[in-house]
Amino acid sequence: MFKGLLGKKIGMTQIFDESGAAVPVTLIEAGPCYVTQIRKPEKDGYSAVQLGFVEVNPKRLTKGQLGHLKKSELPPLRFLREFRAKSPDVQVGDKVTVEVFQVGERVDVVGTSKGKGFQGGVKRYGFGGGPKTHGQSDRWRAPGSRGAGSTPGRVFKGARGPGHMGNVRVTAQGLKVVLVDPERNLLAVRGSVPGPKGGLVIIKEARKQ
Amino acid sequence: MSDELIRSVEAPDNPNIPDLRPGDIVDVHVRIKEGKNERIQVFKGTVIRLRKGGNNANFTVRRIASNGIGVERTFLMRSPFIEKVVVNRHSQVRRAKLYFLRGRTGKRARLKQKFN
């Protein structure tokens, strides 16, 4: 069965499970999503399901986007995302709701992490920084040596160092579904989910079951 | 809107917990599961700390166990493990967090009773 949803991160809280233990959860307002297109190997070279989420004012979309949705007689949708699926059992125009997921199931949640701007090596990669005492000055959060001497005489490409941090696609794998509420399209997963509140998240079946 | 959604999944307030104040001498009736059986254990002590925070609000009770060893236990206000809380008496205290009790033993660890 096809499993995948787009959602909006609401925020975190804690709820009590049936044994009474407090569980940290992230709430996601997930779906309802529309199937907007089915990608087929014969035509597109791969098979996938395209989902659309959040009905918007048609003025917010480009003519191209509207035309794409009009073809399958769907309302204007803000986000379109594809999910790889070998033999999807859904049709264009179908509605996908939170009911595709069950409590106890494991899911992967993809989001765009919060942007942190230009950060140093200590925050970005957990570098140790320099000694705080023994006469050191100005070297507390320095990255250390960037390259050796005349060999190799340069910094290797891809070496970790200060730079832009965050605002990248991040997947949180294997999160347990704690709560499914079809009435309010609400989904709760154990643990944290990448991105800000209100950010778009993609919920998929867990890759590592 | 999103705050409402968050609140809607959180546990409701426990009606069997009265308003607590720092310095209250309380009995906390805690549900304990042993295998299949469930029983109630009473934890008696002084409320030394209250922390607000809606769903995450909690309070800490300090008691002196055998051999004069201080034991502190923190309870979530909305935890289903709490059957009820009984306030036996209030104390006259001048601060919100009674951490100073940790350094005191015996008669010096007493608090003046407040009548109202």
Chai-1 contact restraints between the chains, C-beta under 6 A:
chainA,res_idxA,chainB,res_idxB,connection_type,confidence,min_distance_angstrom,max_distance_angstrom,comment,restraint_id
A,I10,B,S2,contact,1.0,0.0,6.0,A-B,restraint_1
A,I10,B,L5,contact,1.0,0.0,6.0,A-B,restraint_2
A,G11,B,I6,contact,1.0,0.0,6.0,A-B,restraint_3
A,T13,B,I6,contact,1.0,0.0,6.0,A-B,restraint_4
A,T13,B,E10,contact,1.0,0.0,6.0,A-B,restraint_5
A,T13,B,N55,contact,1.0,0.0,6.0,A-B,restraint_6
A,I15,B,V9,contact,1.0,0.0,6.0,A-B,restraint_7
A,F16,B,A11,contact,1.0,0.0,6.0,A-B,restraint_8
A,F16,B,P80,contact,1.0,0.0,6.0,A-B,restraint_9
A,G20,B,P80,contact,1.0,0.0,6.0,A-B,restraint_10
A,G20,B,F81,contact,1.0,0.0,6.0,A-B,restraint_11
A,L27,B,I6,contact,1.0,0.0,6.0,A-B,restraint_12
